[in-house]
Amino acid sequence: MPPAFRALPVFLRICADIDQLFVVEVGPFGRQLAEDARVAWLATGNKTKPSDVEGYVALLARHVADAERRDAFTSEARACIHV
C-alpha cells in the first residue's frame, strides 16, 4: 500500500477556495478535474508550506486553455494563498 500523504488543514481549506474559483472558470466539470488534481497533488508528498499549494494551482491551471484566462485564474488562486 502506498504511503498516505497529507496536507496541513489550512492548506486544504485554501485548496477548497481555489477549487471554487476553478469551477467558476471552467464550469461544472471542474469539480471532477479538481478532485483528480487533488489526488495527484497529495500523491507527491506531504504538503507543509505555502509553495506546495502553488503546485496545486499549477495542476489546475493547465486545464484552462486560454492563456489570458489561465493567467487570471492563477493570479486569483495565488491571492488565496495567505498563511
PANUZA-45313 format. One line per 2 residues: number of its first residue (from 1); for each residue x negated, y negated, z of C-alpha. Coordinates in pm, whole numbers, m for minus. Example, Ala and Ser with C-alpha at 12.3 -4.5 7.8 and 13.67 -1.06 7.14 Angstrom:
<recs>
1 = m1230/450/780; m1367/106/714;
</recs>
This chain:
<recs>
1 = 0/0/0; m148/m338/m98;
3 = m209/m587/183; 76/m823/267;
5 = m44/m1179/229; 129/m1468/397;
7 = 164/m1842/375; 198/m2084/662;
9 = 568/m2157/728; 521/m2525/646;
11 = 388/m2427/302; 689/m2202/240;
13 = 920/m2495/319; 723/m2716/81;
15 = 748/m2446/m187; 1126/m2433/m139;
17 = 1142/m2808/m206; 923/m2765/m512;
19 = 1149/m2482/m630; 1444/m2723/m626;
21 = 1252/m2971/m843; 1162/m2688/m1077;
23 = 1521/m2568/m1116; 1631/m2922/m1199;
25 = 1357/m2937/m1462; 1408/m2602/m1635;
27 = 1765/m2504/m1546; 1926/m2216/m1355;
29 = 1683/m1955/m1486; 1418/m2149/m1295;
31 = 1528/m1973/m977; 1409/m1638/m1111;
33 = 1091/m1791/m1251; 1021/m1948/m911;
35 = 1078/m1616/m732; 840/m1442/m970;
37 = 583/m1720/m929; 608/m1699/m550;
39 = 539/m1323/m557; 239/m1374/m787;
41 = 113/m1665/m576; 132/m1471/m249;
43 = m33/m1167/m407; m358/m1362/m443;
45 = m423/m1401/m69; m319/m1586/244;
47 = m217/m1949/193; m371/m2166/464;
49 = m447/m2502/306; m254/m2761/104;
51 = m458/m2693/m208; m310/m2343/m209;
53 = 32/m2499/m273; m115/m2683/m572;
55 = m186/m2340/m717; 182/m2259/m681;
57 = 273/m2581/m861; 39/m2482/m1145;
59 = 210/m2142/m1176; 547/m2311/m1212;
61 = 427/m2591/m1438; 315/m2351/m1709;
63 = 686/m2275/m1771; 757/m2639/m1867;
65 = 684/m2653/m2240; 692/m3029/m2295;
67 = 363/m3184/m2179; 521/m3509/m2063;
69 = 789/m3330/m1862; 528/m3088/m1724;
71 = 314/m3381/m1606; 619/m3545/m1445;
73 = 714/m3220/m1268; 357/m3168/m1148;
75 = 340/m3521/m1015; 671/m3490/m830;
77 = 580/m3148/m693; 243/m3266/m566;
79 = 418/m3552/m388; 595/m3283/m181;
81 = 262/m3155/m50; 206/m3354/264;
83 = 97/m3196/589;
</recs>
